[in-house]
């Protein structure tokens, strides 16, 4: 008899109503598609059909074994969320501060078709080509040209301007025209998304 042990990434989601869960899963699809979903609450036929159509793996109302679990801040899109540029505020802290742990460092370019999914924060030092993707439960720092897709639910995204990249922060699509600084920091402040320059020196 052969036995194997797998490390499974599990995301637990409480069901308030099927519509909100479907919206949440749709906006965070790239981040969640390779996880096992543990759904707590009553499922209806619409939610079941959606999960099967999208190919999600899931369990419903299953008691999971005790172990390490942490709250994450995946959120459904909020129509009241706005993007605000505030270069006049205090200078932002150093580049790597509050990145959290663990940190994955990528020192090679990401080519089209490459996909990086990580439970922590990601730092990429080289360019992201169109068709490449990063999905992180932590923050993302991109130091090179960004033409691929970034999805983050961490504290911030730090990146240069981009015309071709698709940037998703806590389920909110960032307008590329708002990324007007040499290095932009995207973050939540008082339930709003704001974009600041990394350093005041860079906007003088």
Secondary structure, DSSP 8 states (H G I E B T S, - for coil): ---------EEEEE-S-HHHHHHHHHHTHHHHTTSEEEEES---HHHHHHHHHHT-EEEES----S------------TT--EEE-TTS-----TTTT--SSEEEE-S-B-TT-EEEESSEEEE-S-B-TT-EEEESS-EEE-S-B-SEEEE-SSEEEE---SS-EEEETTEE--GGG--SSSEEEEEETTEEEEEES-GGGG-
